[in-house]
Amino acid sequence: MELDLLFDKEMENVVEECFGEDIIRQDNGKIMVKACLPENNWLYGYLLSFGSGMEVVNPPHIRNILAVIAKKIYKTYSS
């Protein structure tokens, strides 16, 4: 699965550790990473482990899956 991931500047050390030097620094300070990872439950957990410091730009269906999982997590902890 090819992924476009956008990280906050504050995540720079983590991004370099996880993805090496294949990163694109943007003018606004954010960091774009293009990664190829297998789509499975591990991937969803891995992406969620970056918290709000990362946004999946593409593909859209991964964004949707993470949104559903995040809503379930919110529901669990908000009651």
Secondary structure, DSSP 8 states (H G I E B T S, - for coil): -EEEEEE-GGGHHHHHHHHTT-EEE-TTS-EEEEEE---SHHHHHHHHTTGGGEEEEE-HHHHHHHHHHHHHHHHHHH-
